[in-house]
């Protein structure tokens, strides 16, 4: 049901073009001060964070404005999950595992992974890696938001005509009711809850020679594993043990309503976002 391409970025916000050179300079300057050899930086992704490959040291740098990040939590989770043997990208071992700050940006440094020869991850491998991630996460006790907090953010967006001026009244009502009803139904389902990745969609899974590795832990939250599975390709759930299919269906509709809501945010920058938003509204009507 959920268009997987849409899940690669929740909001598709990018850095202001004027900030990108400063962000790149901050990352290169920090890496150089740590005695890493840096002569060039390749932009791999420009979203709410800037992801860079620093050369020739071959380090991955993630750069975000100071006011828009939860980098310390991400580092702590990555360290603890790595220790637990979970399939996550690891921090750069040649420097201290901490958050570096310069010129209004925070920078974290990670291991760069060469893409696997066969970049496609099979549904079975995807499910196995996600199950291993969830197993490791069950061992952690860290303060994180509940998945309903994420739903509430979408509800607030739907309720704000200033932030969603192009959303028609009937569509606003559909999204509002869907978010409210499914949030309540899933919360009342009574299934076990645990720490989740939050957005384990294909855009947050690296295909490496070491197998699938999950990245971008800033979206972690608590909830049923079906909420995470709702972000993955549909075939993945067929290989994940013990899935509650009724709950998974509800989570898929809920996630679809959430990503549809982001498409109507006046600041959304996803190409063809409004067109996709209309298509997904039709899917929600059919599913309801």
Buried (B, 14 or more C-beta within 10 A) or exposed (E): BBEEEBBBBBBBBBBEEEBBEBBBBBBBBBBBEBEBEBEEBEBEBBBBBBBBBBBEBBBBBBBBBEEEBBBEBBBBBBBBBBEBEBBBBBBBEEBEBEBBEBEEBBBBBBBBBEEBEEEEBEBEBBBBBBBBBBEBBEEBEEEBBBBBEBBBBBBEBBEBEEBBEEBEEEBBEBBBBBBBBBBEBBBEBEBEBBBBBBBBBBBBBBBBEEBBBBBBBBBBBBBBBBBBBBBBBBEBBEBBEEBBEEBBBBBBBBBBBBBBBBBBBEEBEBEEBEEBBBBBBEBBEEBE
